[in-house]
């Protein structure tokens, strides 16, 4: 049965690609996360910028670093749909997650009245977890889509059959 080894090979390849993608996404994400925390802490505690502005800047810095890592490592095996298109979608998705992060930090800071850096950092981490889930699935779906497989042989013969019948029906054999 040649079907079974082919299926096992396909499943093995799929799992290896998924493992590569997830591990690279995790490493790029961890580096971007550390960069986000570092920039947020630096701006809020040491520079004296407000919590929401610090979160905005730290997210923009880490987002740009993450795009480069994901484009050239995490999702390098996926389709290339153009730098402008990818970066625009990447920025939109990150803009949405940025607004979610800012909303979480802003909610903790203002309505809850928290000024403690540790409490605000916990809110920052929570916003990062929510944003990470949204980003991973969105990147896979829209920013770095899977490569379209070639047309299967069965489909090719089905679409070629009407053309072949038409050729037989014409006296010169041309359509």
PLY file of the C-alpha trace (Angstrom):
ply
format ascii 1.0
element vertex 175
property float x
property float y
property float z
element edge 174
property int vertex1
property int vertex2
end_header
0.00 0.00 0.00
1.88 3.11 -1.20
-0.79 5.30 0.36
0.25 4.57 3.96
3.96 5.53 3.65
2.98 8.68 1.73
0.50 9.58 4.47
3.09 8.95 7.19
5.60 11.10 5.32
3.04 13.90 4.88
2.07 13.83 8.58
5.74 13.81 9.62
6.49 16.77 7.37
3.44 18.67 8.63
4.41 18.10 12.27
8.02 19.11 11.64
6.92 22.32 9.94
4.44 23.08 12.72
7.09 22.41 15.36
9.57 24.64 13.52
6.96 27.37 13.15
5.83 27.24 16.78
9.34 27.09 18.22
10.58 29.95 16.03
7.41 31.92 16.84
8.13 31.29 20.51
11.75 32.42 20.30
10.91 35.54 18.29
7.99 36.18 20.62
10.13 35.72 23.72
12.76 38.11 22.40
10.08 40.65 21.45
8.39 40.16 24.83
11.68 40.80 26.66
12.24 43.86 24.49
8.71 45.10 25.26
9.20 44.63 29.01
12.62 46.26 28.93
11.46 49.30 26.96
8.28 49.66 29.05
10.22 49.47 32.31
12.90 51.84 31.08
10.41 54.43 29.85
7.95 54.22 32.77
10.32 53.87 35.72
13.54 55.53 34.62
12.51 58.12 32.02
9.22 59.04 33.72
6.92 58.64 30.71
3.30 57.78 31.53
2.24 54.12 31.62
0.05 54.23 28.52
2.62 56.12 26.42
5.35 53.76 27.61
3.21 50.80 26.57
2.56 52.35 23.16
6.26 52.95 22.47
7.40 49.58 23.82
4.87 47.77 21.65
5.88 49.65 18.50
9.56 48.85 19.07
8.94 45.17 19.78
6.48 44.88 16.87
9.04 45.99 14.33
11.64 43.56 15.67
9.04 40.76 15.63
8.08 41.36 12.00
11.67 40.85 10.85
12.00 37.67 12.94
8.71 36.19 11.77
9.16 37.05 8.10
12.65 35.60 7.86
12.47 32.76 10.37
9.13 31.71 11.92
7.12 31.77 8.70
9.98 31.58 6.17
8.49 28.43 4.57
5.14 30.13 3.86
4.07 32.12 0.81
5.66 35.50 0.13
2.82 37.84 -0.73
4.82 41.05 -0.88
6.61 43.10 1.73
4.15 46.01 1.56
1.08 43.77 1.90
2.60 41.67 4.69
3.89 44.60 6.70
0.56 46.45 6.36
-1.42 43.44 7.62
1.21 42.81 10.30
0.88 46.43 11.43
-2.94 46.27 11.43
-2.97 43.08 13.49
-0.40 44.53 15.85
-2.37 47.79 15.97
-5.42 45.88 17.16
-3.38 44.01 19.76
-1.69 47.29 20.73
-5.11 48.83 21.41
-6.02 45.79 23.49
-2.75 46.11 25.44
-3.18 49.84 25.96
-6.79 49.29 27.06
-5.73 46.69 29.63
-2.88 48.82 31.03
-5.07 51.95 30.89
-7.90 50.20 32.72
-5.57 49.05 35.50
-3.89 52.45 35.73
-6.87 54.81 35.61
-10.22 53.29 36.64
-8.50 50.96 39.11
-6.10 53.73 40.18
-2.95 51.59 40.24
0.40 53.41 40.02
2.65 50.62 41.27
5.12 49.51 38.57
4.73 45.82 39.48
0.93 45.91 39.18
1.20 47.73 35.86
3.78 45.23 34.65
1.38 42.37 35.49
-1.27 44.14 33.39
1.34 44.53 30.65
2.10 40.77 30.75
-1.62 39.91 30.62
-2.07 42.13 27.59
0.90 40.41 25.94
-0.59 36.93 26.47
-3.90 37.97 24.89
-2.09 39.70 22.04
0.17 36.71 21.39
-2.73 34.35 20.81
-4.43 36.78 18.47
-1.20 37.46 16.58
-0.16 33.83 16.03
-3.43 32.77 14.46
-3.78 36.00 12.49
-0.25 35.81 11.09
-0.82 32.24 9.93
-4.14 33.11 8.33
-3.57 36.51 6.74
0.00 37.79 6.90
1.99 34.67 6.02
-0.55 32.34 4.34
0.25 28.73 3.49
1.61 28.04 0.03
-1.19 26.90 -2.26
-0.67 23.25 -3.23
-0.41 22.39 -6.91
-3.61 21.22 -8.59
-4.09 17.48 -7.87
-3.86 15.11 -10.83
-7.52 14.05 -10.47
-8.68 17.63 -10.82
-6.41 18.19 -13.82
-7.85 15.20 -15.71
-11.40 16.24 -14.89
-10.85 19.74 -16.29
-8.98 18.40 -19.31
-11.71 15.87 -20.24
-14.20 18.42 -21.72
-11.40 19.92 -23.83
-10.40 16.47 -25.12
-14.05 15.66 -25.94
-14.36 18.97 -27.77
-11.22 18.22 -29.81
-12.61 14.83 -30.86
-15.89 16.44 -31.90
-14.28 18.96 -34.26
-13.30 17.75 -37.75
-9.79 19.27 -37.65
-9.03 18.29 -34.05
-8.63 21.91 -32.91
-10.84 23.84 -30.59
0 1
1 2
2 3
3 4
4 5
5 6
6 7
7 8
8 9
9 10
10 11
11 12
12 13
13 14
14 15
15 16
16 17
17 18
18 19
19 20
20 21
21 22
22 23
23 24
24 25
25 26
26 27
27 28
28 29
29 30
30 31
31 32
32 33
33 34
34 35
35 36
36 37
37 38
38 39
39 40
40 41
41 42
42 43
43 44
44 45
45 46
46 47
47 48
48 49
49 50
50 51
51 52
52 53
53 54
54 55
55 56
56 57
57 58
58 59
59 60
60 61
61 62
62 63
63 64
64 65
65 66
66 67
67 68
68 69
69 70
70 71
71 72
72 73
73 74
74 75
75 76
76 77
77 78
78 79
79 80
80 81
81 82
82 83
83 84
84 85
85 86
86 87
87 88
88 89
89 90
90 91
91 92
92 93
93 94
94 95
95 96
96 97
97 98
98 99
99 100
100 101
101 102
102 103
103 104
104 105
105 106
106 107
107 108
108 109
109 110
110 111
111 112
112 113
113 114
114 115
115 116
116 117
117 118
118 119
119 120
120 121
121 122
122 123
123 124
124 125
125 126
126 127
127 128
128 129
129 130
130 131
131 132
132 133
133 134
134 135
135 136
136 137
137 138
138 139
139 140
140 141
141 142
142 143
143 144
144 145
145 146
146 147
147 148
148 149
149 150
150 151
151 152
152 153
153 154
154 155
155 156
156 157
157 158
158 159
159 160
160 161
161 162
162 163
163 164
164 165
165 166
166 167
167 168
168 169
169 170
170 171
171 172
172 173
173 174
